[in-house]
Amino acid sequence: MYAYLWRKLPGPPAVKWLLTLIILVAVFFLLMEVVFPWVSSLMPYNDVAV
C-alpha cells in the first residue's frame, strides 16, 4: 500500500517526502479536530452521575 502511494506522488524524492509530511499533518489535524471529538461524544464515560 505504501509503495503504491509513493509511486503515485509526483516529483523527485524530496518533493515526495514534503508531500508525505503535509498529508500526515493534514490527517493528524483532521483526526484531532473532527473524528476524535465526534467519537468522544459517543463514549459512555461522558455520562457522569454523582
KEZAPA-655829 format. One record per residue: residue number from 1; x, y, z of N, C-alpha, C, O, CB in turn. Coordinates in nm, 3 decimals. Atoms other than C-alpha are relative to their C-alpha. Glycine has a CB too. Layout:
BEGIN
+------+---------+---------+---------+---------+---------+---------+---------+---------+---------+---------+---------+---------+---------+---------+---------+
: romi :     n_x :     n_y :     n_z :    ca_x :    ca_y :    ca_z :     c_x :     c_y :     c_z :     o_x :     o_y :     o_z :    cb_x :    cb_y :    cb_z :
+------+---------+---------+---------+---------+---------+---------+---------+---------+---------+---------+---------+---------+---------+---------+---------+
:  NUM :       X :       Y :       Z :       X :       Y :       Z :       X :       Y :       Z :       X :       Y :       Z :       X :       Y :       Z :
...
+------+---------+---------+---------+---------+---------+---------+---------+---------+---------+---------+---------+---------+---------+---------+---------+
END
This chain:
BEGIN
+------+---------+---------+---------+---------+---------+---------+---------+---------+---------+---------+---------+---------+---------+---------+---------+
: romi :     n_x :     n_y :     n_z :    ca_x :    ca_y :    ca_z :     c_x :     c_y :     c_z :     o_x :     o_y :     o_z :    cb_x :    cb_y :    cb_z :
+------+---------+---------+---------+---------+---------+---------+---------+---------+---------+---------+---------+---------+---------+---------+---------+
:    1 :   0.082 :  -0.118 :   0.000 :   0.000 :   0.000 :   0.000 :   0.087 :   0.125 :   0.000 :   0.062 :   0.217 :  -0.077 :  -0.094 :   0.000 :   0.120 :
:    2 :  -0.085 :  -0.118 :  -0.007 :   0.273 :   0.246 :   0.092 :   0.081 :   0.018 :  -0.128 :   0.104 :   0.130 :  -0.172 :   0.093 :  -0.008 :   0.119 :
:    3 :  -0.074 :  -0.009 :   0.126 :   0.471 :   0.162 :  -0.221 :  -0.089 :   0.056 :  -0.110 :  -0.044 :   0.134 :  -0.193 :   0.056 :  -0.138 :  -0.041 :
:    4 :   0.095 :  -0.052 :   0.098 :   0.162 :   0.231 :  -0.430 :  -0.016 :   0.151 :   0.016 :  -0.013 :   0.225 :  -0.082 :  -0.136 :  -0.070 :   0.013 :
:    5 :   0.014 :  -0.144 :  -0.024 :   0.114 :   0.572 :  -0.266 :   0.127 :   0.074 :  -0.037 :   0.121 :   0.183 :  -0.094 :  -0.036 :   0.026 :   0.147 :
:    6 :  -0.127 :  -0.065 :   0.031 :   0.482 :   0.654 :  -0.303 :   0.018 :   0.014 :  -0.151 :   0.069 :   0.116 :  -0.198 :   0.117 :  -0.080 :   0.060 :
:    7 :  -0.012 :  -0.009 :   0.146 :   0.471 :   0.575 :  -0.675 :  -0.097 :   0.102 :  -0.058 :  -0.067 :   0.163 :  -0.161 :  -0.026 :  -0.136 :  -0.063 :
:    8 :   0.101 :  -0.092 :   0.054 :   0.158 :   0.789 :  -0.723 :   0.030 :   0.146 :   0.031 :  -0.022 :   0.235 :  -0.037 :  -0.135 :  -0.035 :   0.056 :
:    9 :  -0.034 :  -0.139 :  -0.031 :   0.306 :   1.101 :  -0.561 :   0.091 :   0.054 :  -0.110 :   0.181 :  -0.015 :  -0.156 :   0.069 :   0.011 :   0.139 :
:   10 :  -0.081 :  -0.056 :   0.108 :   0.454 :   1.337 :  -0.821 :   0.134 :   0.054 :   0.049 :   0.149 :   0.087 :   0.167 :  -0.077 :   0.110 :  -0.071 :
:   11 :  -0.125 :  -0.067 :  -0.027 :   0.809 :   1.467 :  -0.835 :   0.113 :  -0.089 :   0.047 :   0.098 :  -0.211 :   0.060 :  -0.023 :   0.103 :   0.099 :
:   12 :  -0.116 :   0.074 :  -0.051 :   1.152 :   1.369 :  -0.711 :  -0.019 :  -0.037 :   0.147 :  -0.116 :   0.007 :   0.210 :   0.128 :   0.084 :  -0.016 :
:   13 :   0.016 :   0.046 :  -0.139 :   1.206 :   1.206 :  -0.369 :  -0.017 :   0.113 :   0.103 :  -0.094 :   0.097 :   0.198 :   0.119 :  -0.084 :   0.039 :
:   14 :   0.013 :  -0.111 :  -0.096 :   1.245 :   1.541 :  -0.187 :  -0.143 :   0.054 :   0.001 :  -0.197 :   0.085 :   0.107 :   0.099 :   0.113 :  -0.033 :
:   15 :   0.138 :  -0.048 :   0.009 :   0.904 :   1.655 :  -0.312 :  -0.096 :  -0.104 :   0.057 :  -0.194 :  -0.069 :   0.122 :  -0.037 :   0.032 :  -0.147 :
:   16 :   0.085 :   0.107 :  -0.054 :   0.751 :   1.318 :  -0.225 :   0.003 :   0.001 :   0.152 :  -0.100 :  -0.018 :   0.217 :   0.046 :  -0.137 :  -0.053 :
:   17 :  -0.009 :  -0.008 :  -0.146 :   0.882 :   1.350 :   0.132 :  -0.079 :   0.118 :   0.053 :  -0.147 :   0.107 :   0.155 :   0.146 :   0.010 :   0.044 :
:   18 :   0.074 :  -0.118 :  -0.043 :   0.739 :   1.700 :   0.160 :  -0.151 :  -0.023 :  -0.010 :  -0.225 :   0.013 :   0.081 :   0.040 :   0.122 :  -0.084 :
:   19 :   0.142 :   0.031 :   0.016 :   0.400 :   1.588 :   0.026 :  -0.046 :  -0.100 :   0.105 :  -0.157 :  -0.088 :   0.158 :  -0.028 :  -0.053 :  -0.140 :
:   20 :   0.035 :   0.099 :  -0.102 :   0.402 :   1.290 :   0.262 :  -0.015 :   0.067 :   0.136 :  -0.108 :   0.037 :   0.211 :   0.106 :  -0.111 :   0.007 :
:   21 :   0.008 :  -0.072 :  -0.126 :   0.470 :   1.520 :   0.557 :  -0.126 :   0.086 :   0.007 :  -0.192 :   0.090 :   0.110 :   0.124 :   0.087 :   0.019 :
:   22 :   0.120 :  -0.083 :   0.004 :   0.191 :   1.757 :   0.452 :  -0.126 :  -0.086 :   0.017 :  -0.219 :  -0.048 :   0.088 :  -0.007 :   0.079 :  -0.132 :
:   23 :   0.116 :   0.090 :  -0.011 :  -0.054 :   1.467 :   0.414 :  -0.014 :  -0.054 :   0.142 :  -0.125 :  -0.061 :   0.195 :   0.013 :  -0.117 :  -0.100 :
:   24 :   0.006 :   0.050 :  -0.138 :   0.038 :   1.326 :   0.756 :  -0.048 :   0.106 :   0.097 :  -0.127 :   0.077 :   0.187 :   0.137 :  -0.051 :   0.043 :
:   25 :   0.045 :  -0.109 :  -0.087 :  -0.009 :   1.664 :   0.924 :  -0.149 :   0.026 :  -0.022 :  -0.222 :   0.050 :   0.075 :   0.082 :   0.129 :  -0.026 :
:   26 :   0.142 :  -0.022 :   0.029 :  -0.345 :   1.709 :   0.749 :  -0.086 :  -0.110 :   0.062 :  -0.192 :  -0.080 :   0.117 :  -0.023 :   0.006 :  -0.152 :
:   27 :   0.075 :   0.110 :  -0.060 :  -0.463 :   1.365 :   0.862 :  -0.003 :   0.014 :   0.151 :  -0.107 :  -0.009 :   0.214 :   0.061 :  -0.136 :  -0.040 :
:   28 :  -0.006 :  -0.020 :  -0.145 :  -0.347 :   1.437 :   1.218 :  -0.101 :   0.105 :   0.045 :  -0.176 :   0.083 :   0.139 :   0.141 :   0.041 :   0.042 :
:   29 :   0.093 :  -0.106 :  -0.039 :  -0.542 :   1.764 :   1.234 :  -0.145 :  -0.038 :  -0.027 :  -0.234 :   0.001 :   0.049 :   0.034 :   0.128 :  -0.074 :
:   30 :   0.135 :   0.048 :   0.026 :  -0.848 :   1.605 :   1.076 :  -0.046 :  -0.092 :   0.113 :  -0.160 :  -0.080 :   0.159 :  -0.007 :  -0.073 :  -0.134 :
:   31 :   0.036 :   0.089 :  -0.110 :  -0.845 :   1.335 :   1.342 :  -0.023 :   0.078 :   0.129 :  -0.121 :   0.053 :   0.200 :   0.110 :  -0.105 :   0.022 :
:   32 :   0.011 :  -0.074 :  -0.126 :  -0.791 :   1.581 :   1.629 :  -0.119 :   0.095 :   0.003 :  -0.179 :   0.116 :   0.109 :   0.126 :   0.078 :   0.024 :
:   33 :   0.104 :  -0.102 :   0.002 :  -1.049 :   1.836 :   1.516 :  -0.139 :  -0.055 :  -0.032 :  -0.239 :   0.005 :   0.008 :   0.034 :   0.105 :  -0.100 :
:   34 :   0.130 :   0.050 :   0.046 :  -1.326 :   1.619 :   1.369 :  -0.031 :  -0.138 :   0.057 :  -0.134 :  -0.157 :   0.122 :  -0.004 :  -0.005 :  -0.152 :
:   35 :   0.032 :   0.140 :  -0.029 :  -1.302 :   1.246 :   1.430 :   0.000 :  -0.028 :   0.150 :  -0.097 :  -0.083 :   0.202 :   0.100 :  -0.090 :  -0.070 :
:   36 :  -0.007 :   0.032 :  -0.142 :  -1.188 :   1.222 :   1.793 :  -0.107 :   0.068 :   0.083 :  -0.164 :   0.003 :   0.171 :   0.136 :   0.036 :   0.053 :
:   37 :   0.111 :  -0.059 :  -0.076 :  -1.438 :   1.478 :   1.930 :  -0.133 :  -0.068 :  -0.027 :  -0.215 :  -0.083 :   0.064 :  -0.011 :   0.148 :  -0.032 :
:   38 :   0.125 :   0.068 :   0.034 :  -1.720 :   1.302 :   1.746 :  -0.008 :  -0.135 :   0.072 :  -0.112 :  -0.170 :   0.129 :  -0.011 :  -0.021 :  -0.153 :
:   39 :  -0.001 :   0.130 :  -0.067 :  -1.617 :   0.961 :   1.883 :  -0.011 :   0.019 :   0.151 :  -0.077 :  -0.061 :   0.219 :   0.128 :  -0.077 :  -0.035 :
:   40 :   0.005 :  -0.026 :  -0.143 :  -1.570 :   1.108 :   2.230 :  -0.142 :   0.027 :   0.048 :  -0.179 :  -0.013 :   0.159 :   0.090 :   0.117 :   0.036 :
:   41 :   0.138 :  -0.027 :  -0.040 :  -1.930 :   1.229 :   2.237 :  -0.085 :  -0.127 :   0.002 :  -0.190 :  -0.129 :   0.066 :  -0.063 :   0.101 :  -0.096 :
:   42 :   0.073 :   0.126 :   0.004 :  -2.045 :   0.871 :   2.170 :   0.043 :  -0.096 :   0.111 :  -0.023 :  -0.198 :   0.133 :   0.018 :  -0.066 :  -0.134 :
:   43 :  -0.052 :   0.089 :  -0.103 :  -1.842 :   0.716 :   2.453 :  -0.081 :   0.012 :   0.129 :  -0.127 :   0.121 :   0.163 :   0.148 :   0.029 :   0.027 :
:   44 :   0.084 :  -0.001 :  -0.121 :  -2.024 :   0.619 :   2.774 :   0.065 :   0.072 :   0.119 :  -0.007 :   0.105 :   0.213 :  -0.033 :  -0.141 :   0.040 :
:   45 :  -0.064 :  -0.062 :  -0.115 :  -1.766 :   0.779 :   3.008 :  -0.038 :   0.148 :   0.014 :  -0.002 :   0.211 :   0.113 :   0.150 :  -0.013 :  -0.010 :
:   46 :   0.048 :  -0.139 :  -0.013 :  -1.925 :   1.121 :   2.937 :  -0.127 :   0.009 :   0.082 :  -0.168 :   0.120 :   0.118 :  -0.023 :   0.059 :  -0.136 :
:   47 :   0.121 :   0.002 :  -0.082 :  -2.236 :   1.018 :   3.132 :   0.039 :  -0.014 :   0.147 :   0.045 :  -0.124 :   0.200 :  -0.095 :  -0.114 :  -0.043 :
:   48 :  -0.047 :   0.001 :  -0.139 :  -2.125 :   1.116 :   3.480 :  -0.117 :   0.030 :   0.092 :  -0.189 :   0.128 :   0.073 :   0.115 :   0.104 :   0.022 :
:   49 :   0.105 :  -0.021 :  -0.100 :  -2.366 :   1.080 :   3.770 :   0.061 :  -0.018 :   0.138 :   0.125 :  -0.119 :   0.167 :  -0.120 :  -0.098 :  -0.023 :
:   50 :  -0.057 :   0.006 :  -0.135 :  -2.271 :   1.155 :   4.128 :  -0.110 :  -0.030 :   0.099 :  -0.085 :  -0.040 :   0.219 :   0.071 :   0.131 :   0.038 :
+------+---------+---------+---------+---------+---------+---------+---------+---------+---------+---------+---------+---------+---------+---------+---------+
END
